[in-house]
Amino acid sequence: MAKKHDEKQKTAENAAENGETSAASEEVAEGELPAVGEPAEEPKKEPSELEKAQALAEDYKRKWYAVAAEYDNYRKRTSAQASQAYSEGKTEAIIKLLPVADTFGFALDSVKDEAARAGIDKIIKNFNAILNSLGVTEAVINPGDKFDESIAEAVMNVPCGDGEEPNTVKLVMRKGYKLGDKVIRFAQVSVTV
């Protein structure tokens, strides 16, 4: 029986290769035949050259819109990344220069000679002018101000003296700086408890 089935299959394959049809290859699934009384589907006609060209043009147009949108997104993304990289680089460079400002301040406090003091003061003013031109400002904190953790960090607690309130800045140990509205270096202060 298996032998007969194999022979039938080979005969159907040979017929298909030669362009012939056999009864086995003409079997149609049940759902594919039109119902009685329904008109049979018209055979699909081949699209004309104009229709093919219009379809191809529409496909190219759709692809062009997709590429144009993708390029626009790429341009916006790289522009934003470049701007962010510049801003981060600028902030990092400024942060590395701030210890120089601290050193000038210490030097000014320790100098006794008036001529040297005037020279250091001039350097500090020039340095601050450069920082201001870059948008950097000092986060102003004075002894006696209420402690604000948004611009300062408490590095030491000291007991309250006569007439002092708790949670008040006692001493500014290191100045804080802002770049625009963003704090780039918090001030270090001692706070009363």
N, C-alpha and C positions, 0 to 999 in steps of 0.2 A: 504494500500500500504506500509506503514511504517512497518507494521507487517510482510509482506512478505520479505522485505529487511532484517529485523532483523533475521528472520529464515534462510535466505540464508547465512548471515554472521556467525551465530552460526554453521551451517552445515560446512562451509569452515574452521572454527576454529577447530571443532572436527576432521575433516579430516586431518588437519595439525598435530594435536596432535597424531593421530594414524599412521602418516607416509603416508597417502593417499593423492592423489592429486585430485583436482576437476577442473572442467572447469574454475571456477572463479579464482582459484589460478594459473592457467596456462597461464593467459593472460600476454602477453609480450608487453612492450612499443614498439612503432613503430620504433624507432631508433636502437633497439637492434638486430633486425633480419638482417642476411646478405643479401646483395643485390643479385638479381638474377644473376647467372653466377659467383659469387665470391665463393671461397671455404670457407667452414665453419671453424672457428678456431678450432685448435686441443685442446683437453682438456689438462689443465696444469698437468704435471706429478709431483708427490711428489719428493722433493729433496732427494738425497741419504744421508746416514749418513756422508760420507766424505764431501759432500757439506755443510751440516749443521755444521760440526765441523770446516770447513774452514771459514764459515761465522761468527761463534762464535769467532774463534781466531782473525779474522780481527776486530771484534767489540771490543774485549779486547785490542788489539794493539792500536786502535784508542783512546780508553779511557785512556790507559797508557800514550800515547803521550800527551793528554790533561792535565792529572794530573801532569806529569813531567814538562810541560811548566808552569802550574799554580804554582807549587812549586818553580821553578826557579824565576818567577816573585815575589813571596812572599819573597824569600831569598834576592833578590836584594832590594826590597822595605824596608824590615826591617833593612837591613844593612845601607841603606841611612838614614833611620829615626834614627837609633842609632848614626850614625856619626853626624847628625844634632843636636840631643839632647845633645851630648857631647860638641859640639862646642858652643851651646847656653848656656849650664850650665857653661862652662869655661868662656865665655864672661861675664855672669852675676856675677860670683864670682870675676872676676878681677875688674869690675865696682864698686863693693861694697868695694874693697880694695883701690881704688884710693884716697878717702878722707884721708886715712892714709898718703899717700905720700904728700898731700897738707899740712897736719898738721906738718909733719917733716920739710917741707920747711919753714913754719911760725915760727917753733921753732928755726930753724937755724938762721933766720933773726933777732930774738929777743934776742938771747943769746949774752952776752958780754964776758963771761969767755972763754978763748981759749981752755981749757981742755974739757969743756962741748961742745963747738963748734966742736971740733975734733971728739968727741963721736957721736954727732948727724950726722955729715957728714959721718961717717963710717956706721951708720944705713941707711942713705939715699942711699949710694952706694950699700949696700947689698940688699936693697929693689929693687932698679933699676936693679940689676943683676938678681934677681928672675923674675921681669917683663920681662926683655929681654929674659930669658930662656923660657918664655911662648909665646914669639913672640910679645910682647907689646913694642912699641916704642913711644917716645914722639913726638907729632906733633909740630915741632919747629916753633915758631913764636916769633919774636923779635920786640921791639918798633922801629918804622920807616919803617917796612915792609908794603907792599901794603896789604890791607884787602882782605882775601880770605874766602868767605863764605863756601867753601867746607871743611874747617878744623876749622873754628872759628865762634863764634856768637858774634855779637856786642850787648853788654848789656848797653852801655852808649855812647852818642855822646858828643864830646867836640869841642869847636871852634878851628880853626887852629891858631897856633902861628906863629911867624915870621919864614919864610923860610919853613913852613910845607905845604904839599900838602893835599887836601881833600882826604878822603877815605884811610887814613893811620892809622896803629895801633899806638896808643899813649901809652897804658899801657896794659900789660897782667895780668889779675886778677886771672885767673885759667888756669893751663896747660891743654892741650888737649892730648889725647892718641889715638894710632892706634893699631889694632890687625891685623897684615899683612897689607893689603891695605885698610881695613875698619876702619873708624873712630868710636871708641866706646865711646869717650867722646870729645865733641867739646870744644875748648879753649874759655874762656870768655875774651873779650877784650873791651877796650874803643877805639873809632874810631873818627878821626877828620872829621869835616864837614865844 
